Amino acid sequence: MHPATFLTFFLALATGFLSLAWISRRSHHHYSPVTESLISPLLYYNLWILVWLVLQFVETLLLSSLPPLLGRILVAGIIWTSMLAAILWGSSYLSFTLRAIHAAHPLDQLRRIQKGVLIMVGVTALASAALLLSGLDAWIRLLSRGLASLIFPAVAVFSLRLLLSAHQREDTDSWRNLKLLGAAYSLIFLTLTALVWWNRFSPTIPRTIYIPLTVGLEILYNLVTVLWIHLFDRKLPAQDAADPAALPSRPAPQATLNGFGISKRESEVIQLICQGRTNQEIADALFISLKTVKDHNYRIFQKTGVRNRVELVQLAQELLKSEQAG
């Protein structure tokens, strides 16, 4: 492997690891559905880079020392894993754009995406196995390149859709500011699409230039995501402790909460918040995941117009007083 190629991939992986570590740490302390939606695409994209680095290492340094059959199986397996990472990246990015554009999560569309992912994973696995058994190993690589050539323009289109449609969200500043992220993503992935297609159909770019250019844009994808989250994403404290003295003796009744569109489950979460429970304690009490509790918190905040737990408790107190006065 050329030293410049190795260094480029190493910088990309280091940038990806640090970006994911920073976002995960921030998400732990400051919950935001926008940040949560951005983690999966970033994770799968960096996994894709890692798989290709492993492939470069195997083909350059390890393949010659392996038995031919084992080498063929290993390379085919790594290439299929790269296709899997690409499919997961594209599907998670599509899910992110759907969540960004639609205020209410389009669950039917998200389920269709999941089914499509399963079908594509199965088809690529069967096709790779058939080509390997037929001795057409080069076609497996061709299949992978064809998939990559389609994934990049697809993600570029998703980014343009995000740019043109994000203004439809009016519930938080961070959702509205997604137009800026969509513009940056569009520029990155349109450039990547141009480079990839140019290399596929007119391979006049030296490999030592093509790889640093494409991986450099991949590094930029990580940095743009981190910078946007730092500058524009709304921060909601993950566990906003309320003053125990301010807690109402009992929560507002369900009938009163119905005026805000609060569901029965969300009402249960509000009751536990009014008891001073942490997110983890609420998750344990209701037998749901911590992420589900955070999602409930966010929807409750949006429906009631409060910014944190303290304001939610104060609202519950006011509703209870109004109900008692009436």
MOBELUR-V671439 format. One line per field, one symbol per residue. burial: # if it has 9 or more other C-alpha atoms within 8 Angstrom, else .. A space follows every 50 residues. Layout:
# MOBELUR-V671439
burial->???
This chain:
# MOBELUR-V671439
burial->....##.##.###.###.##.###.##.####.################# #########..##.......###.##.####################### ##...#...#..##..#..##..##.##..##...##..##..#..###. #############.##..#...#######.######.###.##.#####. .......#.###.#############.##..##..###...#....##.. ##...###...#...##.######.####..###.....#.#######.# ###..#.#######.##.##..#...
